[in-house]
Amino acid sequence: MLASLQDILDTVKANNLTYHQKLMTLGQYCRAFI
């Protein structure tokens, strides 16, 4: 059975948020050495 469109959208949003958080953390990590 296919996941509902809402489930897919929620998953994509969650993945995008996680990716954004990783970028922010990486940016802060780099800034600490500059």
Secondary structure, DSSP 8 states (H G I E B T S, - for coil): ----HHHHHHHHHHHHHHHHHHHHHHHHHHHTT-
